[in-house]
Amino acid sequence: MSDSAVIGTELAQGKFTDDMLSAMRALIGTELRTDACVNNEYATRLAIMRFCEGIGDDNPLWTNAEYAKDGPFGTLVAPPSFIFACLGSVQVGWPGLGGFHAETKMTFNEPIRVGEKITAKVTFDGFDGPIADSSFGGRRIKDYLRQEYRNEEGELKATFICSRMRFERGEMQKRRESRAIEVPHPWKDEEIAEIEAQILAERPRGTEPRYWDDVQVGDEIDVITKGPLGLTDFIAFIAAGAAPIPRVAAHAVSLKRYHKHPKWAFRDPRTHALEPVYSVHYNDYAAQLQGAQIAYDVGIQRTCWQIHSLTNWIGDTGRLLGLTGQYRAHVYLGDVVRLGGRVDAKEVDEQGRHIVRLTTWATNQRSQQVMPGTAVVALPKRPAA
């Protein structure tokens, strides 16, 4: 029997076992291989521009060299989310189990400047569970990958704690109908026109400083809107270099990988082509095998939108220092997501930075909170008169 015969039309159906849990405990603290998941080593002008196009962020601080040379860094810099275009994440263990990105925690130091080489170190920090049962998908665990991004001088640019929920796909599929909703959403022409007008009116704050002194507790940040999400929006994210675990490939390159790792793929019964597990983000059939309704977004894609909303609000002279986000529901093809936030507190930290703490959110057209989160930003203080 050839290797291809073991790749069926279903995603792999693994089970939690004592041996699996013991093997994963033994991996805690292991630095993981990243070669197959690196998308960009250098923050070139084109790599940054392609990434910004893939997340829909046209801030000239990232994309216009003439504009950026007069900015606070004297050159083009990448948006904080660009680390995902260097390495989104990696896969570790849990053979045959399904996975959803559950939570993100990030901290940021100096921005990535055009031309810098960025290297990621990824460490498996362990897992919680398994929880005996959950209404969402039966037994599950939550694991943690710590990803640290440094330049050639060893300066830490950002840290990303990636937490995933792992589950038995069969149990998730059993509960799919209980989560059924109408997808894609039945938009009316006048609703689409209003949404597109809102998107076209969005602007980054740019060169006008947002002073810490002027921000008040309870203020809300400017809203940005993503959607209605189309297949090209999801594919653009892949083309931007942000597809994780591992790189998406074609023809003989992918076929050799799937023969070596049959659980990485399934055979689409309509096209008869082999598709990666990652195709849940653009293939309805794959998404349904994962227990979803149709194709859905990537967790870090949603975080890129969160970062877009924050950097638009703080302006060129503000700095994003950290954020959190929890992925509470699928964001499907056809959905619209609006991202915003509210100022919760102001302070001066130990380093003398003028800090603003925010609660952030992302809501869809069903009024679901699909990504509750937090953020910490530093803003300039108004100069003395």
C-alpha positions in Angstrom: 0.0 0.0 0.0 1.4 3.4 -0.9 1.8 6.2 1.6 -0.8 8.3 -0.2 -3.5 5.6 0.6 -3.3 6.5 4.3 -4.3 10.1 3.5 -8.1 10.0 3.5 -10.8 12.6 3.1 -11.0 13.2 6.8 -8.7 15.1 9.1 -6.7 12.9 11.5 -8.8 11.7 14.5 -6.4 11.5 17.5 -7.4 10.8 21.1 -6.0 12.0 24.4 -4.1 9.1 25.9 -1.9 8.7 28.9 1.1 8.1 26.6 0.4 11.2 24.7 0.2 13.4 27.8 3.4 11.9 29.2 5.2 12.5 26.0 4.1 16.1 25.9 5.1 16.7 29.5 8.5 15.4 28.6 8.8 18.1 25.9 8.2 21.0 28.3 11.1 23.4 28.1 12.2 22.2 24.6 13.3 24.7 22.0 11.4 23.8 18.8 12.7 23.7 15.2 11.5 26.6 13.2 13.0 26.1 9.7 9.8 25.0 8.0 7.8 28.0 9.4 10.1 31.0 8.8 8.5 33.2 6.1 10.8 36.3 6.3 14.3 36.6 7.7 14.7 40.3 6.8 12.3 43.2 7.2 12.8 44.4 3.6 10.7 47.3 2.3 8.7 44.9 0.1 8.2 42.3 2.9 6.8 45.0 5.1 4.6 46.4 2.3 3.3 43.0 1.4 2.5 42.2 5.0 0.6 45.5 5.4 -1.4 44.9 2.3 -2.3 41.4 3.6 -3.8 42.9 6.8 -5.3 46.0 5.2 -3.1 48.6 7.0 -1.9 51.4 4.8 -0.3 53.5 7.5 2.5 55.5 5.7 4.8 55.0 8.7 5.2 51.4 7.5 4.7 51.9 3.7 6.0 55.3 2.5 9.8 55.8 2.8 9.6 59.6 2.1 7.0 60.0 4.9 8.9 57.7 7.3 12.2 59.5 7.0 10.7 62.5 8.6 9.0 60.4 11.3 10.2 59.5 14.8 12.6 56.8 13.6 14.1 58.5 10.6 13.3 55.4 8.4 10.6 52.9 7.6 9.6 50.7 10.4 7.4 47.6 10.5 4.1 47.5 12.3 4.4 45.6 15.6 2.4 42.7 14.0 5.2 42.1 11.5 6.7 39.5 13.7 4.0 37.2 12.5 5.4 37.6 8.9 8.8 36.4 10.2 7.3 33.4 12.0 3.7 33.1 12.9 4.0 29.9 15.0 5.1 26.3 14.9 3.4 23.0 15.5 4.4 20.7 18.4 3.1 17.2 19.3 -0.6 16.3 19.9 -0.7 13.9 16.8 -4.2 13.8 15.3 -5.8 16.3 17.6 -7.5 19.4 16.4 -6.4 22.9 17.5 -7.7 26.4 17.7 -5.6 29.4 18.7 -7.2 30.4 22.0 -5.2 33.3 23.4 -2.3 35.7 22.6 -0.1 37.7 24.9 2.5 40.0 23.5 5.1 42.5 24.6 7.0 44.9 22.3 10.3 46.7 22.7 12.0 48.8 19.9 10.3 48.6 16.6 11.7 46.5 13.7 13.5 48.8 11.3 13.7 48.3 7.5 16.6 45.9 6.7 16.8 44.3 10.1 17.2 40.5 10.3 14.8 38.9 12.7 15.2 35.5 14.3 12.6 33.7 16.3 13.3 31.3 19.2 10.3 29.1 20.1 10.0 27.2 23.4 7.3 24.8 24.5 6.2 26.0 27.9 3.7 23.3 28.8 0.0 22.9 29.0 -3.1 22.9 31.2 -5.5 20.0 31.4 -7.0 18.0 30.0 -10.3 19.4 31.2 -12.7 16.5 31.6 -15.4 18.0 29.4 -16.5 21.2 27.8 -19.7 22.1 25.8 -17.6 23.5 23.0 -15.7 20.3 22.1 -15.4 17.7 24.8 -12.1 17.1 26.5 -9.4 19.7 25.8 -6.1 21.1 26.8 -4.5 24.5 26.5 -0.8 24.6 25.6 1.7 27.5 25.5 4.4 28.4 23.1 6.8 31.2 24.0 8.2 33.0 20.9 11.0 35.5 21.2 12.0 37.7 18.3 15.5 39.2 18.1 17.7 41.1 15.6 21.2 40.3 14.7 22.6 42.2 17.7 20.5 40.0 20.0 18.1 42.8 21.0 14.7 41.4 22.0 12.1 43.0 19.7 9.0 41.2 20.9 7.7 38.3 22.8 4.6 36.3 21.8 2.9 33.7 24.1 0.8 31.6 21.8 -1.9 29.5 23.5 -3.9 26.9 21.7 -6.8 24.8 22.6 -6.3 21.1 21.6 -9.3 18.8 21.2 -10.5 15.5 19.7 -12.0 16.4 16.3 -14.7 13.7 16.5 -16.1 15.4 19.7 -15.9 18.8 18.1 -17.8 17.6 15.0 -20.6 16.1 17.1 -21.3 19.6 18.5 -21.1 21.5 15.2 -24.8 21.6 14.6 -25.4 23.0 18.1 -23.4 26.0 17.0 -25.1 26.4 13.7 -25.6 30.0 12.4 -26.5 31.4 9.0 -23.3 31.8 7.0 -22.3 33.6 5.0 -24.3 36.5 6.5 -27.2 37.7 4.3 -26.1 41.4 3.9 -28.3 43.9 2.3 -26.9 46.3 -0.3 -27.5 49.4 1.9 -25.6 47.7 4.8 -22.6 47.0 2.5 -22.6 50.6 1.3 -22.5 51.8 4.9 -19.7 49.4 5.9 -17.6 50.4 3.0 -18.1 54.1 3.6 -16.9 53.6 7.2 -13.8 51.7 6.1 -12.9 54.4 3.5 -13.2 57.1 6.2 -10.7 55.5 8.5 -7.4 57.3 8.9 -4.3 56.8 11.1 -3.6 59.7 13.4 -0.2 60.2 11.8 2.0 63.1 12.6 -0.4 64.8 15.0 0.7 63.6 18.5 -1.8 62.2 20.8 -0.7 63.6 24.1 -1.0 61.6 27.3 -2.3 64.7 29.0 -5.3 64.9 26.7 -6.5 61.3 27.1 -9.1 60.7 29.7 -10.3 57.5 31.5 -13.4 56.3 29.7 -12.3 57.7 26.3 -12.9 55.2 23.4 -10.4 54.8 20.6 -11.3 55.1 16.9 -13.1 52.0 15.5 -11.7 50.2 12.5 -13.8 47.8 10.4 -12.8 44.6 8.6 -15.2 43.0 6.2 -17.3 41.6 4.8 -14.5 39.2 4.8 -13.9 37.5 1.5 -11.7 34.6 0.4 -9.2 37.1 -1.0 -8.8 38.7 2.5 -7.9 35.3 3.9 -5.5 34.4 1.0 -3.9 37.9 1.2 -2.9 37.1 4.7 -1.1 34.0 3.5 0.5 35.9 0.6 1.7 38.4 3.2 3.9 35.7 4.6 1.9 35.3 7.8 0.7 31.7 7.3 1.9 29.6 10.2 2.7 25.9 10.9 4.3 25.2 8.3 4.6 27.3 5.2 1.9 26.6 2.5 3.5 24.9 -0.5 2.4 23.3 -3.8 2.9 20.4 -6.1 5.9 18.1 -5.4 7.1 20.1 -2.4 3.8 19.7 -0.5 3.3 16.1 -1.7 6.7 15.0 -0.3 5.8 16.6 3.0 2.4 14.9 3.2 3.8 11.5 2.4 6.3 12.0 5.2 3.6 13.4 7.6 0.2 12.0 6.5 -1.6 13.7 9.4 -0.7 17.1 8.0 -3.2 16.7 5.1 -6.5 15.3 3.9 -7.8 14.6 0.4 -10.6 17.0 -0.7 -13.4 14.8 -2.1 -14.5 17.4 -4.6 -11.1 18.2 -6.2 -9.2 15.0 -5.1 -6.3 17.2 -4.3 -4.4 16.9 -1.0 -4.9 19.9 1.2 -3.1 21.0 4.4 -4.9 21.1 7.8 -4.3 24.9 7.5 -6.8 25.0 4.7 -9.6 25.3 7.4 -8.9 29.0 6.8 -10.0 28.9 3.2 -11.7 25.6 2.5 -15.2 25.1 3.8 -15.0 21.3 3.8 -11.9 21.3 5.9 -13.4 23.8 8.3 -16.4 21.6 8.8 -14.2 18.6 9.6 -12.7 20.8 12.3 -16.2 21.4 13.8 -16.7 24.9 12.3 -19.5 26.0 9.9 -17.4 27.3 7.0 -13.8 28.7 6.5 -12.7 31.0 9.3 -10.0 33.5 10.1 -6.6 32.9 11.7 -6.2 33.9 15.3 -3.1 36.0 14.7 -4.8 37.7 11.8 -7.4 39.0 14.2 -4.6 40.2 16.5 -3.1 42.1 13.5 -6.4 43.9 13.2 -6.3 44.7 16.9 -2.8 46.2 16.5 -4.0 48.1 13.4 -6.7 49.8 15.5 -4.2 50.7 18.3 -1.5 52.1 16.1 -4.0 54.1 14.1 -5.2 55.7 17.4 -1.8 56.4 19.1 -0.2 58.1 16.1 3.4 58.1 14.9 4.8 59.2 18.3 2.9 56.7 20.4 4.3 53.2 21.2 2.4 49.9 21.6 4.0 48.1 24.6 1.8 45.1 25.1 -1.5 43.4 24.5 -3.6 40.4 25.2 -6.5 38.9 23.2 -8.7 35.9 23.6 -10.4 34.3 20.6 -13.9 33.6 21.7 -15.8 32.7 18.5 -15.0 31.9 14.9 -14.9 34.8 12.4 -16.3 33.4 9.2 -16.2 34.3 5.6 -18.8 37.1 5.1 -18.5 38.4 8.6 -17.8 42.0 9.6 -15.6 42.7 12.6 -15.3 46.1 14.3 -12.4 46.7 16.6 -12.2 49.3 19.3 -11.2 50.0 22.9 -11.6 52.1 26.0 -9.1 53.9 28.2 -9.1 52.3 31.7 -6.2 53.9 33.4 -3.3 56.4 33.1 0.0 56.3 34.9 3.7 57.1 34.8 5.8 53.9 35.0 9.1 53.2 36.6 10.9 54.2 33.4 9.2 57.5 33.4 7.0 56.5 30.4 3.5 58.0 30.2 1.3 54.9 30.1 -2.3 54.3 29.0 -4.0 51.0 29.8 -7.0 50.0 27.7 -9.7 47.3 27.3 -10.0 46.3 23.7 -12.7 44.4 21.8 -13.7 43.0 18.5 -17.4 42.5 17.7 -19.1 40.9 14.7 -22.5 41.7 13.1 -24.1 39.2 15.5 -23.0 41.3 18.5 -20.6 38.6 19.6 -17.5 39.7 21.4 -15.0 37.7 19.3 -11.8 39.0 20.8 -11.8 40.6 24.3 -8.4 42.0 25.1 -6.2 44.6 26.7 -3.5 46.9 25.6 -0.7 49.1 27.1 0.6 52.0 25.1 3.0 54.9 25.8 2.1 58.3 24.6 4.1 61.6 24.5 3.6 64.1 27.2 2.6 67.6 26.1 5.6 69.9 26.2 5.7 72.6 28.8 4.4 75.9 27.6 
